[in-house]
Amino acid sequence: MTAREDDRLFAEANGWFHRLRADDVTDADRAAFDLWLSQGPAQRSAWDEVQALVSAVRVPAGAVRDALTLHAYSQMSGRQTAGLGRARWGRRIGLALAAAVALVAIVGGVTEAPVFYDRLTADYATGIGDRRTVTLADGSQIELNTDTALRVNLRDGHRSLTLLRGEAWFDVMHDSAHPFTVTAAGGQTRDIGTRFSVAMRGGVTAVEVDAGLVAVTDAGARDKAQVAADQAVDYSAAGISGVYAIDPTVAFAWRQGQIVFRQQPLSKVVAELNRYRVGRIVILDSRAANRVVSGTFEIDQPAAILDALQKTLGIRVTAITPYLVLLH
C-alpha cells in the first residue's frame, strides 16, 4: 500500500470516528460504517490507529491553543509511534490534531456524513480539491466542484438529481415537457432551461443563478422563491431566505479554478479554503478572524494564498504539518 492510499484510509477512518459520535448518527450511518470496516484488514488497521491517536491528542476546548504544537505530542510513547517513519508520523499527527480541533469545534454534535458514504451512493463524485465536468444523456452539462457527490435519475421521463454533498453548476438543456430538478438537503430547485449552481455548506444550501429563472422550495415545501439571473437564495431547516443579488464573477470563479473574496472576514475565507484542501486551517486569534480580505486567488496554489494572507494581514502562519496550519 502506498503512503497516499494509507493516508486516504486514515482520513476516512477519521470521518467515521466523528460521525459515529455525533448526536444525529443514524442506523444507516452505522451500517455504512460496518460495510467500510469489513472491506479488509487495512480499514481495520486505520480504524484502530485513529482511535489510539485521537484519544491521545484530544484536549479540552480551553486548552486548544497551548496543545496544538508538535512539542506537546513529541513525548508520546514509543509504542504508539512504533513502525511509523518520521514523515509518516508527522502526517498522522497532523491528521489527528485536525481531528481533535474538529471535535472541539463541533456545536450540538452535528457533523457531515463521511465522504465514503456519500460516494457509495453517488453516480458522480469528486475528491477534495478536484473538479469534474459531466455531460448527461439529455445534453445537460454539470460541473462538480471540490468534495462533491451527485446522484442522477434520467429514467421514465424524469430529470431528477440529488446533490449529496458539495457544490455543482448546471447548464440545463431546454425541455419544457421534462423539468430539471435538483434536490439538496430536502429542498428542491426546479427549472426548464437555465444555468445555476447549488452548494451545500454546513446546514445552509445556496442556489445561485447564472442565467434564466429557477423556482426554489425549502425542505418541507413551506416556502418558495423564484430566482433570476445574478440572484441567489439560501435555505436551511429554519426556512428560505429572501432573494439577494450576487456577482457572478465571484460566485462562479471556482469554475475557472479561482476563489474571489470581496471584503470578507478571514473566518469566511478560511472556511472556503478548507473546502479545497485535506486537513484544516485553524484561526487561533479571534481578532484575526475578523480581519477583512479582498483578492483573487488560484485554488491550486494554497501555499501562495497563505503567504498572501500572512503579508497583507500581518498574521503568522504556522504549518504544523501539511494537514494542519495555524493562523495567529
Secondary structure, DSSP 8 states (H G I E B T S, - for coil): --HHHHHHHHHHHHHHHHHHTSTT--HHHHHHHHHHHTT-HHHHHHHHHHHHHHHHH---GGGHHHH-SHHHHTT--HHHHTT--HHHHHHHHHHHHHHHHHHHH-STT-----HHHHHHT-SEE--TT--EEEE-TTS-EEEE-TT-EEEEE--TT-EEEEEEESEEEEE----TTS-EEEEETTEEEEESS-EEEEEEETTEEEEEEEESEEEEE-TTS--EEEEETTEEEEEETTEE---EE--HHHHTGGGGTEEEEEEEEHHHHHHHHHTTSSSEEEE--HHHHT-EEEEEEETT-HHHHHHHHHHHH---EEEEETTEEEE-
